[in-house]
Each structure stands twice: as structure tokens, then as C-alpha cells.
């Protein structure tokens, strides 16, 4: 049997858990909408954003009334949108597009990383044609960031939305993006977009799937599930490591102990190191101060800052889905064994030591 788990970031694993049926709900919502909408899928690194976006995109590709468009966050994003939309809708009556090719539209030569000067007009004509066909457009963009291509796209999308065209966009991005664009007028459409948070997976769902795959007791499967804390990447990684070991020996409780060190190391190396080093220095200091389950007043003393000052970093950590409230003034880490990683960050003998 092929390993059903896939810990590779961005891939859609064979075991894709979606108990809340978020994929079906989003697809149905768009199909039943009478007006343009934008959605922002967010969550910590490894929470399953890209896999979710791919599953949603596959659903729309199966709908004959939909023109699904996948865009890259790079220069030429609007021209790419026009080219793909033209190739799918085939508006032969529009002369400006009669000779569209892979790198040219009409008499205008298009570089791979450039925009056509009148691309906004082209998109307006194309969307008129789509509306007359009584079809709709769903655009997907993975890993949205605050770049000029995304800002240009935001302006054009907002203009098309105001005209009532049947156009939708689904984007993925880290929570940091929402934290960092509060004052960027060209990206306020992200703030207005409907948010879809990649919540932790159900521990019960994980338990059932582990029990079925490994043919183990419910108790052992439950122990494995708790080791993931519902973190999507952890679910795939732990399952992947255990399944590979089953080629050599049958499942046993001892096998869990044998793969644990490798599991922790890969969690730290592939996920936590990138998450933690991508934060600001004060954000990192807050997460370090939290380690030990301290109350807010105690964290203020550790950081040497006021309650008002520390509270903003508490809020930022919660919005990043790195901690969650756990009683008045307390928070807990959301990721499995993150406390061990934080301890490693402060250990001069650890490969993860960052000098704190």
C-alpha cells in the first residue's frame, strides 16, 4: 500500500480531513452568490491553506458554468488573467483578442513579466462576454503578499466588482499580511474580504484515521492524535513517518517512541524555524516569555514592558494562531511541542539557538 500521508508543503494529501466541509460550503456559497466576492484563506504555516485552495479549485474545474483561473503572485498578473480568461471563454466577436497567443494579444507584444497597457479595458470586455454567457469566473491566488502585482490586481478586481460582474477571488496568505496592511489603501480589499481560518483538525477525526491506517487500538491512535494537536502538517508528518516504519515491523506502542525524536526534529526544522524567524524581535520575545504558562502580569515583568504594550503582542500572537487564550490572563501554544522548540531556541548547545 502506498503511503497515504504527504507532509510536503503545498501538496494535496490522499488523507485530506475536512469534517467541517469547508470546501463544499465555500463552493456552494460562490455558486449561489448573485454578486462578486473575495475570500482570504489564512492560517499558520502548515495549516493546510494551499491544499484547501487546490481542492476548491478542482471543484470549480468540474463545473461547466465556471471559468477557473489560477494566478501567480508575480509581474504580469493582469495580463495572465486576461489571457487565461480569453482562452477559456473564446469571445470571437471581440476583435482585439482575435490573434491572442501565448505571448501576444492583437498587435501588442507581451513579455512574460509585463502588463499590457490597456489590460483593464480588455478584462472589462471579457467580463461583459462572460456575463452574457451566464457563467462566472473564480480566480485563485496562492501566497498573497503586499506586492505591486497584488496591489494592481486589487484595483482592477474592485473595479470589476463595482460593475457587478460575476467574478470571485480566493486567496491564501499568512495572518501577518492582515496585520501589516492596515494603512495600505490599495489592499484594503483584503481587510474586507471574507476570512476563512484554517482551524485545527478534529482530534477525533485524526484518531479514527490513524486507527484505520495503522490497524491499532483506539487508545494508541488517540495518543498519536494528541501528539499532533490538530496541526495539519503534524498529522501528515507523524503519519508519514510511522507508515514508513511499518515496512520493517508491525505497529506497536514502542514504535511511537522510536519515531518521536525524528518527528520533533522535522517539526522544528521544516515548520517552526521558518515561523519563528519570520517574526519581529518583540513578537519572538513575547512567545519566549509565554513559555512556562505565565499570567499576563508575569509576562509584563519578564519582558519589562507595560500591560498595554504586551497586550498588543499577545493579540498579534493570537491572530497568527500561535497561541490561544486559556483562562483569564493565560495563553497556551497552539502547535505541538512548540514549548520544546522555544526551549531549544534559548539553548546555546542547540542547533536552533537564536541568542535569546
C-alpha positions in Angstrom: 0.0 0.0 0.0 1.3 3.5 -0.9 1.9 5.8 2.0 -1.4 7.9 2.2 0.3 10.7 4.2 2.1 13.5 2.5 4.0 16.1 4.6 5.2 18.1 1.6 4.0 21.7 1.9 1.5 22.6 -0.8 0.6 19.1 -1.9 -2.9 17.7 -1.5 -2.5 14.5 0.5 -4.6 11.4 0.0 -5.9 11.8 3.5 -7.4 15.3 3.4 -9.6 15.8 6.6 -12.4 18.3 6.2 -15.0 17.4 8.8 -16.4 21.0 8.7 -16.9 20.6 4.9 -15.3 23.9 4.4 -14.6 23.1 0.7 -18.2 22.2 -0.1 -19.5 25.2 1.8 -17.3 27.7 0.0 -18.0 26.2 -3.4 -21.8 26.3 -2.7 -21.6 29.8 -1.4 -19.9 31.1 -4.6 -22.2 29.1 -6.9 -25.3 30.6 -5.2 -24.0 34.2 -5.0 -25.5 37.0 -7.1 -22.6 39.4 -6.6 -18.8 39.4 -6.7 -17.0 38.3 -3.6 -13.4 37.9 -2.3 -12.2 35.4 0.2 -9.0 35.2 2.2 -7.9 31.8 3.5 -5.4 32.2 6.3 -3.6 30.2 8.9 -0.2 29.4 10.3 2.4 27.8 8.0 1.4 24.1 7.6 -2.2 24.6 8.4 -3.4 23.3 5.0 -4.1 26.5 3.1 -2.7 25.5 -0.2 -4.2 22.0 -0.1 -7.6 23.6 0.7 -7.2 26.0 -2.2 -6.3 23.2 -4.6 -9.4 21.1 -3.5 -11.6 24.1 -4.0 -10.1 24.8 -7.4 -10.6 21.2 -8.5 -14.3 21.5 -7.7 -14.7 24.6 -9.9 -12.8 23.0 -12.7 -15.6 20.3 -12.7 -18.3 23.0 -13.1 -19.0 23.7 -16.8 -20.5 27.1 -15.9 -17.3 28.3 -14.3 -14.1 29.7 -15.7 -11.4 28.8 -13.1 -8.3 30.9 -13.3 -5.1 30.3 -11.3 -2.8 33.2 -11.0 0.7 33.6 -9.7 1.8 36.5 -7.4 4.2 37.9 -10.0 4.6 40.7 -12.6 2.2 40.4 -15.4 -0.7 39.0 -13.2 -3.4 41.0 -15.0 -2.2 40.1 -18.5 -2.1 36.4 -17.4 -5.7 36.8 -16.1 -6.8 38.3 -19.5 -5.0 35.6 -21.5 -6.5 32.7 -19.5 -10.0 34.2 -19.5 -9.8 34.7 -23.2 -8.6 31.2 -23.9 -11.5 29.7 -21.8 -14.4 32.0 -22.9 -13.4 32.4 -26.6 -15.1 35.7 -27.3 -14.7 35.6 -31.1 -16.7 38.8 -31.5 -14.0 40.9 -29.8 -11.5 41.8 -32.5 -8.9 42.9 -30.0 -8.4 39.3 -29.0 -8.6 37.6 -32.4 -4.9 36.8 -32.5 -4.2 36.1 -28.9 -1.3 33.7 -28.4 0.9 32.6 -25.6 2.9 35.8 -25.6 0.9 38.3 -27.7 -2.5 39.9 -27.8 -3.5 41.6 -31.0 -0.6 43.6 -32.3 0.8 44.1 -28.8 3.8 42.0 -27.8 3.6 40.8 -24.2 6.6 39.9 -22.2 6.2 37.2 -19.5 6.7 39.7 -16.7 4.9 42.8 -18.2 1.4 44.1 -18.3 -0.4 45.2 -21.4 -1.2 49.0 -21.2 -5.0 48.6 -21.7 -5.4 45.3 -19.9 -8.1 46.7 -17.6 -10.2 47.5 -20.7 -9.6 44.0 -22.1 -10.8 42.5 -18.8 -13.9 44.7 -18.8 -14.8 43.5 -22.3 -14.1 39.9 -21.4 -16.3 40.0 -18.2 -19.1 41.5 -20.3 -18.8 38.5 -22.5 -18.8 36.1 -19.5 -21.9 37.8 -18.1 -23.7 37.4 -21.4 -22.8 33.7 -21.3 -24.4 33.5 -17.8 -21.2 32.0 -16.5 -18.9 33.1 -13.7 -15.1 33.4 -13.0 -13.3 32.1 -10.0 -9.7 33.3 -9.5 -7.3 31.5 -7.1 -4.1 33.1 -5.9 -1.8 31.2 -3.5 0.5 33.0 -1.1 -0.7 36.6 -1.5 1.7 39.2 -0.2 1.9 43.0 -0.2 3.5 43.3 -3.7 2.8 45.6 -6.7 1.2 42.8 -8.8 -1.3 42.1 -5.9 -2.0 45.8 -5.5 -2.6 46.2 -9.2 -4.9 43.2 -9.2 -6.8 44.6 -6.2 -7.6 47.8 -8.0 -8.8 46.0 -11.2 -10.8 43.4 -9.2 -12.5 46.2 -7.2 -13.4 48.0 -10.4 -14.9 44.8 -12.0 -16.7 44.1 -8.7 -18.3 47.5 -8.7 -19.8 46.8 -12.2 -21.5 43.7 -10.8 -19.6 41.2 -12.9 -19.8 37.5 -11.8 -16.2 37.3 -10.6 -14.8 35.8 -7.4 -11.3 35.6 -6.0 -10.0 33.1 -3.4 -6.6 33.9 -1.9 -4.3 32.3 0.7 -1.8 34.1 2.9 -0.3 34.2 6.3 -2.1 36.1 9.1 0.9 38.6 9.1 -0.5 40.1 5.9 -3.6 41.3 7.5 -1.6 42.6 10.4 0.7 44.6 8.1 -1.7 46.2 5.6 -4.0 48.2 7.9 -2.9 51.5 6.3 -2.4 50.4 2.7 -5.4 51.8 0.8 -4.7 49.7 -2.3 -5.0 46.5 -0.2 -8.0 47.3 2.0 -10.0 44.9 -0.1 -8.1 42.1 1.8 -9.4 43.5 5.0 -12.9 43.5 3.6 -12.6 40.0 2.2 -14.4 37.2 3.9 -11.9 35.4 6.1 -11.6 31.6 6.2 -9.4 30.5 9.0 -7.7 27.1 8.8 -8.8 25.8 12.2 -7.1 22.8 13.8 -8.2 19.4 12.6 -10.6 17.4 14.8 -8.7 15.1 17.2 -11.4 12.6 16.8 -11.1 12.6 13.0 -7.3 12.2 13.3 -7.8 9.3 15.8 -10.2 7.5 13.6 -7.9 7.8 10.5 -4.8 6.7 12.4 -6.7 3.7 13.8 -7.8 2.7 10.3 -4.5 3.2 8.6 -2.3 1.6 11.3 -4.8 -1.0 12.5 -4.0 -0.1 16.1 -6.1 0.3 19.2 -8.3 3.4 19.7 -6.1 4.3 22.7 -2.9 4.2 20.7 -4.5 6.2 17.8 -5.7 8.7 20.3 -2.2 9.1 21.7 -0.9 9.8 18.2 -3.7 12.3 17.6 -2.8 14.2 20.7 0.8 14.4 19.5 -0.4 16.5 16.6 -2.7 18.9 18.5 -4.8 19.1 15.3 -2.0 20.8 13.4 -2.4 19.7 9.7 1.3 19.4 8.9 1.9 17.4 12.1 -0.9 15.0 11.2 0.6 14.3 7.8 4.2 14.2 9.1 3.6 11.8 12.0 1.5 9.5 9.9 4.1 9.5 7.1 7.0 8.6 9.5 5.0 5.8 11.1 3.8 4.4 7.9 7.3 4.2 6.5 8.4 2.2 9.6 5.6 -0.3 9.1 7.5 -1.7 6.1 10.0 -3.1 8.5 7.8 -4.1 11.5 4.2 -4.2 12.7 2.7 -1.3 14.6 3.4 -1.3 18.4 3.3 1.4 21.1 7.1 1.3 21.2 7.2 2.4 17.6 5.7 5.8 18.6 8.7 6.4 20.9 11.1 5.5 18.2 9.8 8.0 15.6 9.2 10.8 18.2 12.7 12.3 18.0 12.6 12.4 14.2 9.1 13.8 14.3 10.1 16.6 16.7 13.2 17.4 14.7 11.3 17.7 11.4 8.6 19.8 13.0 11.2 22.2 14.3 13.3 22.3 11.1 10.5 22.4 8.4 7.8 24.5 10.2 8.7 26.2 13.5 12.1 27.5 12.4 10.5 29.3 9.5 7.6 30.5 11.5 9.6 31.8 14.4 12.4 33.5 12.4 9.9 35.3 10.3 8.5 37.2 13.3 9.7 40.5 14.6 12.1 40.6 17.6 9.4 41.6 20.0 7.0 39.0 18.7 9.6 36.4 19.4 10.4 37.8 22.8 6.7 37.5 23.7 6.5 33.9 22.6 9.6 33.1 24.7 8.1 34.9 27.7 4.9 32.8 27.5 6.8 29.6 27.8 6.0 28.3 31.3 2.3 29.2 31.3 2.7 32.6 32.9 -0.1 35.1 33.6 -0.2 38.4 31.6 1.1 40.4 34.6 4.1 38.0 35.0 4.9 38.2 31.3 4.9 42.0 31.6 7.6 41.6 34.3 9.6 39.2 32.2 9.6 41.5 29.2 10.0 44.6 31.3 7.1 46.3 29.5 3.7 47.7 30.3 0.4 45.7 30.2 -0.8 47.8 27.2 2.5 47.2 25.3 2.5 43.4 26.0 -1.2 43.1 25.2 -0.7 44.1 21.6 1.9 41.3 21.1 -0.5 38.9 22.8 -3.2 39.9 20.3 -0.7 39.5 17.4 0.2 36.0 18.5 -3.4 35.0 18.8 -4.2 36.4 15.4 -1.3 34.5 14.0 -2.8 31.3 15.6 0.4 30.7 17.5 -1.3 31.0 21.0 -4.9 30.7 22.3 -6.4 32.1 25.5 -6.6 29.5 28.2 -8.1 31.3 31.2 -8.0 34.8 32.5 -4.6 36.3 31.5 -3.2 33.0 30.3 -2.4 31.6 26.9 -1.3 28.2 25.5 0.7 27.4 22.4 -1.4 26.1 19.6 1.3 24.0 17.9 2.5 20.6 19.2 5.8 20.6 21.1 6.2 24.3 20.4 7.3 24.8 24.1 10.2 22.4 23.4 11.2 24.4 20.3 11.2 27.6 22.3 13.4 26.0 24.9 15.8 24.9 22.1 15.8 28.5 20.8 17.3 29.6 24.1 19.9 26.8 24.5 23.4 27.7 23.2 24.1 24.0 22.6 21.0 23.6 20.3 21.1 23.9 16.5 18.1 26.2 16.8 19.7 28.6 19.2 19.0 32.2 18.3 20.8 34.1 21.0 18.0 34.8 23.3 
